[in-house]
Amino acid sequence: MTQMLEIEGLIKRFGSLTAVDGISFSVDRGEVLGFLGPNGAGKTTAMRMVTGFLPPTSGRVLVEGFDVATDPIAVKKRIGYLPEGAPLYEDMTPLELLGFVADVRGISGAAKGRAIGQAAERINIRHVLRQSIGTLSKGFKRRVGIAQAILHDPDVLILDEPTDGLDPNQKHEVRRLINEMAPNKAIVISTHLLEEVEMVCSRAIVIARGRIVADGTPLELEARSRHHNAVVVRLPGDQADACRGQISAIEGVASVEVVSDGSGAAQLIAFSQSGGVIIDRVSAQLRGSDFRIDELRVERGRLDDVFRELTTAA
């Protein structure tokens, strides 16, 4: 893989407020990085510095070896950027906006028509190309914003909340497009949506109060959850206490929680010590019992657990 984006010691201060506090990471070709954090964590500020729209207080950003501070035009040629909220000229049509962006990027003639057509086709906005942007729904405005970001087929793609405002079908389309583009690009998705990371990202960085607090694959982060390798058992509610007693006595089980679903059934969650595998022992114990088991499964881990722990501890 070729390293496409390098961020070194990036800091941004607004007076006494430090919005981004010395973050460093790199993104290779073929990676989809989820830049994850709660609102106000510094995600958008960091992305604006990466794309050259906001100068850093200190640190540097390299895109394919070009420094955003000293070679801003070379960097912008190689980056596609969807800003937060996808600000657009609402008196233009999507066709006019994409034409304007093509002109700014030096795409002309037949290449301009092809670029606009391909972007419109990929993001499914052909049928609204001649409609005023101001009359479009929030979801379609978001799609137009994505179309302008991919118009010049950039090597590095920075998407700030790309599925914000989209309905479930539209989200699926955008995520499919990201997966299609991923092998040939370095993609950074700034988001607070955990489902976004689980569905499209090969790696995730968690940022809180301007600092990186975790960096790993989604599976590596899930493994830090207390639910990693936990065993879930569903059975009739009147058998829950007895079953809990038996599971609690199994070696490697740290604790067992009981959750009632209000329908007369109960769900037991057996947490393992240090995230170890306990499913075989739990299964063997229940196999020889008289409990009526409706469901038995293993939890992979929950990003929401890890996210809350990391962002509140910071």
Secondary structure, DSSP 8 states (H G I E B T S, - for coil): --EEEEEEEEEEEETTEEEEEEEEEEEETT-EEEEE--TTSSHHHHHHHHTTSS--SEEEEEETTEETTT-HHHHHHHEEEE-TT----TTS-HHHHHHHHHHHTT--HHHHHHHHHHHHHHHT-GGGTTS-GGGS-HHHHHHHHHHHHHTT--SEEEEESTTTT--HHHHHHHHHHHHHHGGGSEEEEEES-HHHHHHH-SEEEEEETTEEEEEE-HHHHHTTSTTTT-EEEEEEGGGHHHHHHHHHTSTTEEEEEEEE-SSSEEEEEEEEGGG---HHHHHHHHHTS----SEEEE----HHHHHHHHHHH-
